[in-house]
Amino acid sequence: MTHMKIIFFTTGGTIDKVYFDAKSEFEVCSPQVSELLHDANVTFEYKVESILRKDSLDMTEADRALIRGRVAADPAVRIVVTHGTDTMILTALALKGIPAKTIVLTGSMQPARLRVTDAGFNLGTAIAAVQILPPGVYIAMNGRIFNPDCCRKNVADHRFEDIA
């Protein structure tokens, strides 16, 4: 049986943040996806490519156009994009309309390097989703798959939820 290839595009966000004690703040650092995949002992073929290293609140429309261009140009049909949660929905909406690809955005509320984090769980959910969902754009957070047209980030409760 042939294993399907998944490409992971990283764009920054909390999933890639590291705490700098001397500054008493978190900053976006190198992508954590490769380490998470290694730790999970995955057996599918994959590639990780960094597009940006930004907090999603700092992303511009030009950044979203860059992400869309890279996703559209890559020959892979199964794509996971790691992204900051604050503007993940905006980027998901910017990716809509790319034909014949299943694109799943995910991230985390806590940095992947922390002992208690949702990063690995969200990434695993995105990996499962990208392998079984039909072409389209989705968000994988909090153990659920969301349509970016009808979801929001609930900042107070640290979760994504459907819009009623």
PyMOL commands that set and color helices and strands:
alter all, ss='L'
color gray80, all
select helices_A, chain A and resi 14-16+33-40+56-58+61-73+88-95+119-132+148-150
alter helices_A, ss='H'
color red, helices_A
select strands_A, chain A and resi 5-12+17-20+25-28+45-54+78-82+102-106+136-141+144-146+151-154+159-162
alter strands_A, ss='S'
color yellow, strands_A
deselect
rebuild
show_as cartoon
